[in-house]
Amino acid sequence: MQKRTIIHKYSVVPLLAIAAMHAAVWLGTKSLADFSRAFDVTLGLDALIPLRPEWVVIYVGTFVFWGMGLLLIARQDEELCCRFASGVIIADIICGVIFLALPSCIARPELSADAGGFTWALSVVYSLDTPTNCFPSMHCLFAYLVFRQSLRTPDAKTWFKVFCGVCAALICLSTLFVKQHVIADVIGGIFFGELAFALGQKLPVWKIFIKINKKLLQSAP
């Protein structure tokens, strides 16, 4: 009987590369970008979207969705795993370039300091994440990538693909309702998510992971 594993050994390097690149872009660009020239892409339509603190649950839950997506791909065949990882790395690079070349910001609403419940939870999010590097929305971009990959996964059931699509849509909405992003950020996240996914499938970047795995795992039993 074939031994079942949570993730395959060949998925470790791609997953570590994703984590390292994501952290470098998210943290590094906030330190290096010149926010004195940051621009705001808020549209008049954004003013019609109300603040809904309860959506912070979905906004924070995005990290669970991302983790589920990475776990899904870590259990697929090596080429599929590496192609997806390449797309995520390319997405991070795209975000990093935009964040440094065209730093962006957003004006967030004031929250009551003594508010409880969802408003308090949202205030914690505000305190942990500055209103900068908004375009494109990384929340939306990587949620879209998980959904996009679910469509590409051979053994994914229809209900699971629908589930991923609904989750990605709710995550995009949550970024608007908690006022962490504006409409243009969401559109940019989806657009660059699709671009990164396509490049990850077509460019031979994924073969780098294959070569690294071959060297690391060639002596493995």
SVG drawing of the C-alpha trace seen along z (x, -y; Angstrom):
<svg xmlns="http://www.w3.org/2000/svg" viewBox="-23 -63 45 65">
<polyline fill="none" stroke="black" stroke-width="0.4" points="0.0,0.0 1.3,-3.5 2.2,-5.6 0.1,-8.7 1.8,-12.0 0.5,-15.4 2.8,-17.0 5.3,-15.6 9.0,-16.1 9.4,-17.9 6.9,-20.6 9.1,-21.7 11.5,-23.9 8.7,-25.6 6.7,-26.3 9.7,-27.7 10.5,-29.9 7.0,-31.2 7.1,-32.1 10.5,-33.8 9.6,-35.8 6.2,-36.9 7.7,-38.0 10.5,-39.9 8.1,-41.7 5.5,-42.6 8.0,-43.7 10.9,-44.9 8.9,-47.2 7.3,-48.9 10.8,-49.8 12.2,-50.8 9.4,-52.6 9.2,-56.4 5.6,-57.0 6.1,-60.7 5.1,-60.3 2.4,-57.7 -0.7,-57.9 -4.3,-57.1 -6.4,-55.4 -9.7,-55.8 -12.7,-56.4 -16.0,-58.2 -17.7,-54.8 -15.6,-53.7 -17.4,-56.3 -20.6,-54.3 -19.1,-51.2 -19.9,-51.2 -17.5,-50.2 -18.6,-46.8 -16.3,-45.7 -17.8,-42.2 -16.1,-41.5 -12.8,-41.5 -13.5,-37.8 -13.3,-37.0 -10.4,-39.4 -8.3,-37.6 -9.6,-34.2 -7.8,-34.8 -4.7,-33.4 -6.5,-30.1 -7.6,-30.1 -4.1,-30.7 -2.8,-27.9 -5.4,-25.5 -4.4,-26.4 -0.7,-25.8 -1.6,-22.5 -3.7,-21.5 -0.8,-22.1 1.7,-20.5 -0.2,-17.2 -0.2,-17.4 2.4,-16.1 5.8,-17.8 5.4,-19.7 2.0,-21.1 3.3,-22.1 6.4,-23.8 4.5,-25.6 2.1,-27.0 4.9,-28.0 6.6,-29.8 3.4,-31.8 3.3,-32.8 6.9,-33.9 6.3,-35.9 3.2,-37.5 5.4,-38.6 8.0,-40.1 5.3,-42.0 3.9,-43.4 7.4,-44.3 8.2,-46.2 4.9,-48.1 5.2,-48.8 8.6,-50.4 8.0,-52.2 4.5,-53.3 3.9,-53.3 0.2,-53.6 -1.8,-54.5 -5.4,-54.6 -7.3,-56.9 -8.9,-54.6 -11.8,-55.6 -11.2,-56.5 -12.2,-53.6 -13.5,-54.1 -10.7,-53.3 -13.1,-51.8 -15.3,-49.9 -15.7,-46.2 -16.3,-43.1 -15.6,-43.3 -14.6,-47.0 -11.9,-46.2 -10.7,-43.3 -10.5,-45.6 -8.6,-48.2 -6.0,-45.5 -5.7,-44.8 -5.2,-48.5 -2.5,-48.7 -0.6,-45.8 -0.8,-46.8 -0.1,-50.3 -2.4,-51.7 0.3,-51.5 1.2,-49.2 -2.4,-48.9 -2.2,-48.5 -2.5,-45.7 -4.2,-44.0 -2.1,-41.1 -5.1,-39.7 -7.1,-39.5 -4.2,-38.5 -3.3,-35.4 -6.9,-34.4 -7.4,-34.6 -4.3,-32.4 -5.7,-29.7 -9.0,-29.8 -7.2,-29.7 -5.1,-26.7 -8.2,-24.8 -9.5,-25.0 -6.2,-23.6 -6.0,-20.8 -7.0,-17.5 -8.6,-15.7 -10.4,-18.8 -14.1,-18.2 -16.6,-20.7 -17.9,-21.7 -14.3,-22.5 -13.7,-24.7 -17.0,-26.5 -16.0,-26.8 -12.6,-28.4 -14.4,-30.8 -16.8,-31.9 -14.1,-32.3 -12.0,-34.3 -15.0,-36.6 -15.8,-37.1 -12.1,-37.9 -12.1,-40.6 -15.3,-42.0 -13.9,-41.9 -10.9,-44.1 -13.5,-46.8 -15.8,-46.5 -13.0,-46.8 -11.6,-49.7 -8.1,-48.2 -8.4,-48.5 -10.4,-50.3 -12.0,-49.0 -8.9,-49.6 -6.8,-47.6 -9.1,-44.6 -9.2,-44.8 -5.4,-45.1 -5.0,-42.1 -7.2,-39.9 -5.5,-41.2 -1.9,-40.7 -3.0,-37.4 -4.1,-36.1 -0.9,-37.5 1.3,-35.8 -0.5,-32.5 -0.2,-32.5 3.5,-33.3 4.1,-30.6 2.6,-28.1 4.5,-29.2 7.9,-30.4 10.5,-27.7 11.0,-29.2 9.4,-26.1 12.2,-23.9 14.5,-25.6 12.6,-23.9 12.8,-20.6 16.6,-20.9 16.9,-21.9 14.7,-19.0 16.7,-16.6 19.9,-17.5 18.4,-17.5 16.3,-14.4 18.5,-12.2 19.9,-10.4 16.6,-10.2 15.1,-6.7"/>
</svg>
